[in-house]
Amino acid sequence: MDDELLNLLRSVDTPSVCNAIEVAQGQRGFNGFTRGTMLASAPDQVMAGYAVTAKIKALAPPDETADVIRARRMAYYRAMSEGPKPSIAVVEDEDFPNCIGAYWGEVNTTVHKGFGMSGALTNGVMRDLGDLAPNFPVVAGSIGPSHGFVHVTELGTPVKIFGLIVAHGDFVHADRHGAVVIPPEVLPKLGAALETMFAAEKIVLEPAREEGFDFEAFEKAWSAFEKART
């Protein structure tokens, strides 16, 4: 990951990235994004990085032995610590839509941030709002007080987060709007695509912000915008 591109991705919101992917692909129809409304622990923060995937459950106690559960938990933390950087923890709660286990709280966000990770994406629960690790955004499905019987069930397998399938190693961009998986062939083109998209948007935005803007000015600007956009 090029540092310049990474810094750019961390400076723009996820809707901009979603649009820019279509610019890079030269067509509409990109569908690698979450569906529905998600909750953001830090609405002004963005996360971008390679997915380290896992699955959890919390509604009922695990039916495996304590040794097995502990070994998988330690394997989980090892995977999170050793994943390629920048990295994001992408964790599917298999109890969805009846999730109760707030896996993401003060302890886990602090641990994962300590591993050098950039944030967490989950369809599950977060808690300890106000005490989460700073500069470690969490985009989650809900907020709740309990950890239930939370335990790790799978590591490194594809997960589903609000309709978005994320494989281990996918490059994810997420913020308060939800998340996208950036196709690998698009990544090298994304910087130029964002520049092209922002330039096209200015064709409408700049006249619309000027005094005296009216329908005639809009019609002229929109015609030019349609020729420039994807």
MARBA-308609 format. One record per residue (C-alpha): chain; residue number from 1; residue in three letters; x, y, z. Coordinates in Angstrom, 3 decimals, padded with zeros to 6 digits. Layout:
<rs>
+-------+-----+------+----------+----------+----------+
! kette !  nr ! rest !       c1 !       c2 !       c3 !
+-------+-----+------+----------+----------+----------+
!     A ! NUM !  ALA !        X !        Y !        Z !
...
+-------+-----+------+----------+----------+----------+
</rs>
This chain:
<rs>
+-------+-----+------+----------+----------+----------+
! kette !  nr ! rest !       c1 !       c2 !       c3 !
+-------+-----+------+----------+----------+----------+
!     A !   1 !  MET !  000.000 !  000.000 !  000.000 !
!     A !   2 !  ASP !  001.443 !  003.319 ! -001.145 !
!     A !   3 !  ASP !  001.616 !  005.843 !  001.726 !
!     A !   4 !  GLU !  000.297 !  008.656 ! -000.449 !
!     A !   5 !  LEU ! -002.761 !  006.636 ! -001.471 !
!     A !   6 !  LEU ! -003.346 !  005.452 !  002.087 !
!     A !   7 !  ASN ! -003.284 !  009.015 !  003.407 !
!     A !   8 !  LEU ! -005.694 !  010.049 !  000.667 !
!     A !   9 !  LEU ! -008.087 !  007.222 !  001.535 !
!     A !  10 !  ARG ! -007.983 !  008.207 !  005.191 !
!     A !  11 !  SER ! -008.946 !  011.771 !  004.241 !
!     A !  12 !  VAL ! -012.094 !  010.996 !  002.241 !
!     A !  13 !  ASP ! -015.421 !  009.469 !  003.223 !
!     A !  14 !  THR ! -016.717 !  006.073 !  002.145 !
!     A !  15 !  PRO ! -019.383 !  007.419 ! -000.266 !
!     A !  16 !  SER ! -016.576 !  009.195 ! -002.156 !
!     A !  17 !  VAL ! -014.618 !  005.941 ! -002.353 !
!     A !  18 !  CYS ! -017.747 !  004.082 ! -003.509 !
!     A !  19 !  ASN ! -018.261 !  006.589 ! -006.325 !
!     A !  20 !  ALA ! -014.581 !  006.648 ! -007.247 !
!     A !  21 !  ILE ! -014.543 !  002.873 ! -007.671 !
!     A !  22 !  GLU ! -017.154 !  003.273 ! -010.411 !
!     A !  23 !  VAL ! -015.065 !  006.021 ! -012.005 !
!     A !  24 !  ALA ! -012.064 !  003.685 ! -012.012 !
!     A !  25 !  GLN ! -014.178 !  000.863 ! -013.453 !
!     A !  26 !  GLY ! -015.688 !  003.164 ! -016.075 !
!     A !  27 !  GLN ! -019.253 !  002.125 ! -015.319 !
!     A !  28 !  ARG ! -021.963 !  002.104 ! -012.689 !
!     A !  29 !  GLY ! -023.090 ! -001.026 ! -010.895 !
!     A !  30 !  PHE ! -020.404 ! -001.562 ! -008.229 !
!     A !  31 !  ASN ! -022.110 ! -003.464 ! -005.402 !
!     A !  32 !  GLY ! -019.386 ! -004.268 ! -002.875 !
!     A !  33 !  PHE ! -020.870 ! -002.205 ! -000.055 !
!     A !  34 !  THR ! -022.895 ! -002.648 !  003.136 !
!     A !  35 !  ARG ! -026.678 ! -002.310 !  003.160 !
!     A !  36 !  GLY ! -028.699 ! -000.632 !  005.875 !
!     A !  37 !  THR ! -027.810 !  001.751 !  008.676 !
!     A !  38 !  MET ! -024.731 !  001.075 !  010.794 !
!     A !  39 !  LEU ! -023.484 !  002.893 !  013.911 !
!     A !  40 !  ALA ! -020.117 !  004.621 !  014.204 !
!     A !  41 !  SER ! -018.254 !  005.081 !  017.488 !
!     A !  42 !  ALA ! -016.359 !  008.020 !  015.981 !
!     A !  43 !  PRO ! -018.488 !  009.621 !  013.242 !
!     A !  44 !  ASP ! -015.672 !  011.903 !  012.095 !
!     A !  45 !  GLN ! -013.131 !  009.108 !  011.620 !
!     A !  46 !  VAL ! -012.382 !  006.827 !  008.668 !
!     A !  47 !  MET ! -010.706 !  003.417 !  008.603 !
!     A !  48 !  ALA ! -008.881 !  001.879 !  005.667 !
!     A !  49 !  GLY ! -006.940 ! -001.364 !  005.636 !
!     A !  50 !  TYR ! -006.690 ! -005.065 !  004.905 !
!     A !  51 !  ALA ! -009.348 ! -007.234 !  006.533 !
!     A !  52 !  VAL ! -008.447 ! -009.738 !  009.216 !
!     A !  53 !  THR ! -011.627 ! -011.781 !  009.497 !
!     A !  54 !  ALA ! -013.275 ! -013.809 !  012.244 !
!     A !  55 !  LYS ! -016.669 ! -014.936 !  013.525 !
!     A !  56 !  ILE ! -018.103 ! -014.868 !  017.039 !
!     A !  57 !  LYS ! -021.204 ! -015.965 !  018.956 !
!     A !  58 !  ALA ! -022.550 ! -014.819 !  022.328 !
!     A !  59 !  LEU ! -026.185 ! -015.871 !  022.832 !
!     A !  60 !  ALA ! -025.328 ! -019.248 !  024.378 !
!     A !  61 !  PRO ! -022.269 ! -020.768 !  026.073 !
!     A !  62 !  PRO ! -019.858 ! -022.550 !  023.711 !
!     A !  63 !  ASP ! -020.381 ! -026.283 !  023.330 !
!     A !  64 !  GLU ! -016.645 ! -026.972 !  022.995 !
!     A !  65 !  THR ! -014.171 ! -027.489 !  025.819 !
!     A !  66 !  ALA ! -012.559 ! -024.546 !  027.575 !
!     A !  67 !  ASP ! -009.146 ! -025.538 !  026.193 !
!     A !  68 !  VAL ! -010.427 ! -025.461 !  022.622 !
!     A !  69 !  ILE ! -012.101 ! -022.086 !  023.129 !
!     A !  70 !  ARG ! -008.999 ! -020.590 !  024.736 !
!     A !  71 !  ALA ! -006.712 ! -021.921 !  021.994 !
!     A !  72 !  ARG ! -008.934 ! -020.395 !  019.315 !
!     A !  73 !  ARG ! -009.084 ! -017.108 !  021.222 !
!     A !  74 !  MET ! -005.294 ! -016.927 !  021.362 !
!     A !  75 !  ALA ! -005.084 ! -017.854 !  017.666 !
!     A !  76 !  TYR ! -007.516 ! -015.016 !  016.997 !
!     A !  77 !  TYR ! -005.378 ! -012.456 !  018.807 !
!     A !  78 !  ARG ! -002.234 ! -013.737 !  017.115 !
!     A !  79 !  ALA ! -003.909 ! -013.369 !  013.705 !
!     A !  80 !  MET ! -005.015 ! -009.843 !  014.529 !
!     A !  81 !  SER ! -001.529 ! -008.873 !  015.702 !
!     A !  82 !  GLU !  000.258 ! -010.382 !  012.691 !
!     A !  83 !  GLY ! -002.116 ! -009.299 !  009.889 !
!     A !  84 !  PRO ! -000.705 ! -007.132 !  007.071 !
!     A !  85 !  LYS ! -000.752 ! -003.430 !  007.906 !
!     A !  86 !  PRO ! -002.734 ! -001.318 !  007.652 !
!     A !  87 !  SER ! -005.334 ! -003.757 !  008.968 !
!     A !  88 !  ILE ! -008.956 ! -003.756 !  010.095 !
!     A !  89 !  ALA ! -010.659 ! -006.346 !  012.284 !
!     A !  90 !  VAL ! -013.753 ! -007.518 !  010.404 !
!     A !  91 !  VAL ! -015.817 ! -009.692 !  012.741 !
!     A !  92 !  GLU ! -019.167 ! -011.280 !  011.949 !
!     A !  93 !  ASP ! -021.497 ! -011.996 !  014.862 !
!     A !  94 !  GLU ! -023.282 ! -015.199 !  013.900 !
!     A !  95 !  ASP ! -026.165 ! -014.337 !  016.235 !
!     A !  96 !  PHE ! -027.232 ! -011.517 !  013.879 !
!     A !  97 !  PRO ! -029.850 ! -010.046 !  013.914 !
!     A !  98 !  ASN ! -030.238 ! -011.014 !  017.581 !
!     A !  99 !  CYS ! -026.747 ! -010.014 !  018.716 !
!     A ! 100 !  ILE ! -026.198 ! -009.372 !  022.425 !
!     A ! 101 !  GLY ! -022.436 ! -009.808 !  022.896 !
!     A ! 102 !  ALA ! -020.678 ! -006.427 !  022.952 !
!     A ! 103 !  TYR ! -017.311 ! -007.694 !  021.768 !
!     A ! 104 !  TRP ! -016.035 ! -004.202 !  021.015 !
!     A ! 105 !  GLY ! -015.489 ! -002.209 !  024.200 !
!     A ! 106 !  GLU ! -012.687 ! -000.507 !  026.069 !
!     A ! 107 !  VAL ! -010.557 ! -003.656 !  026.436 !
!     A ! 108 !  ASN ! -010.759 ! -005.061 !  022.909 !
!     A ! 109 !  THR ! -010.394 ! -001.720 !  021.139 !
!     A ! 110 !  THR ! -007.317 ! -000.964 !  023.253 !
!     A ! 111 !  VAL ! -005.806 ! -004.388 !  022.553 !
!     A ! 112 !  HIS ! -006.445 ! -004.235 !  018.802 !
!     A ! 113 !  LYS ! -005.141 ! -000.674 !  018.578 !
!     A ! 114 !  GLY ! -002.053 ! -001.850 !  020.457 !
!     A ! 115 !  PHE ! -001.560 ! -004.439 !  017.713 !
!     A ! 116 !  GLY ! -001.350 ! -001.557 !  015.237 !
!     A ! 117 !  MET ! -004.792 ! -002.084 !  013.713 !
!     A ! 118 !  SER ! -006.807 !  000.783 !  012.246 !
!     A ! 119 !  GLY ! -010.352 ! -000.028 !  013.398 !
!     A ! 120 !  ALA ! -013.105 ! -002.623 !  013.542 !
!     A ! 121 !  LEU ! -016.081 ! -003.443 !  011.337 !
!     A ! 122 !  THR ! -018.835 ! -005.712 !  012.681 !
!     A ! 123 !  ASN ! -022.506 ! -006.522 !  012.390 !
!     A ! 124 !  GLY ! -022.428 ! -007.103 !  016.145 !
!     A ! 125 !  VAL ! -022.436 ! -004.989 !  019.280 !
!     A ! 126 !  MET ! -020.180 ! -002.304 !  020.756 !
!     A ! 127 !  ARG ! -020.216 ! -000.728 !  024.228 !
!     A ! 128 !  ASP ! -018.132 !  001.485 !  026.563 !
!     A ! 129 !  LEU ! -018.859 !  004.529 !  024.415 !
!     A ! 130 !  GLY ! -016.653 !  007.316 !  025.676 !
!     A ! 131 !  ASP ! -014.022 !  004.837 !  026.866 !
!     A ! 132 !  LEU ! -013.095 !  003.166 !  023.571 !
!     A ! 133 !  ALA ! -009.488 !  003.441 !  022.449 !
!     A ! 134 !  PRO ! -008.953 !  006.853 !  020.813 !
!     A ! 135 !  ASN ! -008.398 !  006.916 !  017.063 !
!     A ! 136 !  PHE ! -009.689 !  003.356 !  016.743 !
!     A ! 137 !  PRO ! -013.093 !  003.718 !  015.066 !
!     A ! 138 !  VAL ! -015.678 !  000.963 !  015.342 !
!     A ! 139 !  VAL ! -018.516 !  000.629 !  012.820 !
!     A ! 140 !  ALA ! -021.053 ! -001.766 !  014.311 !
!     A ! 141 !  GLY ! -024.582 ! -003.072 !  014.021 !
!     A ! 142 !  SER ! -025.769 ! -002.031 !  017.482 !
!     A ! 143 !  ILE ! -024.925 ! -000.783 !  020.964 !
!     A ! 144 !  GLY ! -025.509 ! -002.815 !  024.114 !
!     A ! 145 !  PRO ! -024.290 ! -003.340 !  027.694 !
!     A ! 146 !  SER ! -023.521 ! -007.076 !  027.893 !
!     A ! 147 !  HIS ! -020.787 ! -009.348 !  026.571 !
!     A ! 148 !  GLY ! -023.045 ! -012.400 !  026.893 !
!     A ! 149 !  PHE ! -021.170 ! -015.659 !  026.282 !
!     A ! 150 !  VAL ! -019.030 ! -014.145 !  023.546 !
!     A ! 151 !  HIS ! -016.495 ! -016.512 !  022.010 !
!     A ! 152 !  VAL ! -014.623 ! -016.845 !  018.719 !
!     A ! 153 !  THR ! -015.962 ! -019.525 !  016.361 !
!     A ! 154 !  GLU ! -013.938 ! -019.092 !  013.137 !
!     A ! 155 !  LEU ! -010.785 ! -017.373 !  011.894 !
!     A ! 156 !  GLY ! -009.758 ! -016.223 !  008.434 !
!     A ! 157 !  THR ! -012.957 ! -017.268 !  006.662 !
!     A ! 158 !  PRO ! -015.192 ! -015.002 !  004.564 !
!     A ! 159 !  VAL ! -017.661 ! -013.026 !  006.680 !
!     A ! 160 !  LYS ! -020.902 ! -011.186 !  005.954 !
!     A ! 161 !  ILE ! -021.440 ! -007.700 !  007.372 !
!     A ! 162 !  PHE ! -024.754 ! -006.050 !  006.520 !
!     A ! 163 !  GLY ! -024.898 ! -007.768 !  003.141 !
!     A ! 164 !  LEU ! -021.214 ! -007.212 !  002.321 !
!     A ! 165 !  ILE ! -019.040 ! -010.313 !  001.901 !
!     A ! 166 !  VAL ! -015.500 ! -009.658 !  003.138 !
!     A ! 167 !  ALA ! -012.686 ! -012.163 !  002.613 !
!     A ! 168 !  HIS ! -009.520 ! -012.238 !  004.681 !
!     A ! 169 !  GLY ! -007.083 ! -009.816 !  003.025 !
!     A ! 170 !  ASP ! -009.689 ! -007.694 !  001.226 !
!     A ! 171 !  PHE ! -009.020 ! -003.957 !  001.349 !
!     A ! 172 !  VAL ! -011.833 ! -002.258 !  003.267 !
!     A ! 173 !  HIS ! -012.816 !  001.393 !  003.607 !
!     A ! 174 !  ALA ! -015.402 !  002.264 !  006.264 !
!     A ! 175 !  ASP ! -016.908 !  005.186 !  008.142 !
!     A ! 176 !  ARG ! -020.279 !  006.283 !  009.549 !
!     A ! 177 !  HIS ! -021.934 !  005.521 !  006.201 !
!     A ! 178 !  GLY ! -020.919 !  001.834 !  006.207 !
!     A ! 179 !  ALA ! -018.175 ! -000.003 !  004.372 !
!     A ! 180 !  VAL ! -016.914 ! -001.003 !  000.932 !
!     A ! 181 !  VAL ! -014.469 ! -003.611 ! -000.294 !
!     A ! 182 !  ILE ! -012.150 ! -002.020 ! -002.856 !
!     A ! 183 !  PRO ! -011.416 ! -004.450 ! -005.716 !
!     A ! 184 !  PRO ! -007.651 ! -005.121 ! -005.916 !
!     A ! 185 !  GLU ! -007.452 ! -004.134 ! -009.579 !
!     A ! 186 !  VAL ! -009.013 ! -000.759 ! -008.700 !
!     A ! 187 !  LEU ! -006.631 !  000.189 ! -005.885 !
!     A ! 188 !  PRO ! -003.800 !  001.489 ! -008.137 !
!     A ! 189 !  LYS ! -006.314 !  003.643 ! -010.051 !
!     A ! 190 !  LEU ! -008.207 !  004.998 ! -007.065 !
!     A ! 191 !  GLY ! -006.170 !  008.145 ! -006.462 !
!     A ! 192 !  ALA ! -006.670 !  009.362 ! -010.023 !
!     A ! 193 !  ALA ! -010.331 !  008.308 ! -009.919 !
!     A ! 194 !  LEU ! -010.944 !  010.386 ! -006.785 !
!     A ! 195 !  GLU ! -009.336 !  013.424 ! -008.424 !
!     A ! 196 !  THR ! -011.488 !  012.953 ! -011.532 !
!     A ! 197 !  MET ! -014.641 !  012.576 ! -009.441 !
!     A ! 198 !  PHE ! -013.973 !  015.660 ! -007.298 !
!     A ! 199 !  ALA ! -013.203 !  017.716 ! -010.415 !
!     A ! 200 !  ALA ! -016.505 !  016.635 ! -011.974 !
!     A ! 201 !  GLU ! -018.456 !  017.495 ! -008.821 !
!     A ! 202 !  LYS ! -016.960 !  021.009 ! -008.779 !
!     A ! 203 !  ILE ! -018.650 !  021.668 ! -012.106 !
!     A ! 204 !  VAL ! -021.972 !  021.777 ! -010.236 !
!     A ! 205 !  LEU ! -020.901 !  022.642 ! -006.707 !
!     A ! 206 !  GLU ! -018.991 !  025.826 ! -007.481 !
!     A ! 207 !  PRO ! -021.794 !  027.541 ! -009.487 !
!     A ! 208 !  ALA ! -024.399 !  026.357 ! -006.935 !
!     A ! 209 !  ARG ! -022.510 !  028.159 ! -004.165 !
!     A ! 210 !  GLU ! -022.287 !  031.435 ! -006.052 !
!     A ! 211 !  GLU ! -024.689 !  034.288 ! -005.495 !
!     A ! 212 !  GLY ! -027.388 !  034.511 ! -008.165 !
!     A ! 213 !  PHE ! -027.423 !  030.788 ! -008.951 !
!     A ! 214 !  ASP ! -030.641 !  029.931 ! -010.783 !
!     A ! 215 !  PHE ! -032.130 !  027.209 ! -012.949 !
!     A ! 216 !  GLU ! -030.433 !  028.482 ! -016.102 !
!     A ! 217 !  ALA ! -027.038 !  028.315 ! -014.409 !
!     A ! 218 !  PHE ! -027.911 !  024.900 ! -013.008 !
!     A ! 219 !  GLU ! -028.955 !  023.531 ! -016.398 !
!     A ! 220 !  LYS ! -025.683 !  024.679 ! -017.962 !
!     A ! 221 !  ALA ! -023.589 !  023.272 ! -015.121 !
!     A ! 222 !  TRP ! -025.484 !  019.993 ! -015.009 !
!     A ! 223 !  SER ! -025.031 !  019.451 ! -018.734 !
!     A ! 224 !  ALA ! -021.284 !  019.798 ! -018.320 !
!     A ! 225 !  PHE ! -021.370 !  017.605 ! -015.213 !
!     A ! 226 !  GLU ! -023.186 !  014.778 ! -017.014 !
!     A ! 227 !  LYS ! -020.526 !  014.774 ! -019.720 !
!     A ! 228 !  ALA ! -017.753 !  014.560 ! -017.140 !
!     A ! 229 !  ARG ! -019.127 !  011.997 ! -014.672 !
!     A ! 230 !  THR ! -019.389 !  008.219 ! -014.799 !
+-------+-----+------+----------+----------+----------+
</rs>
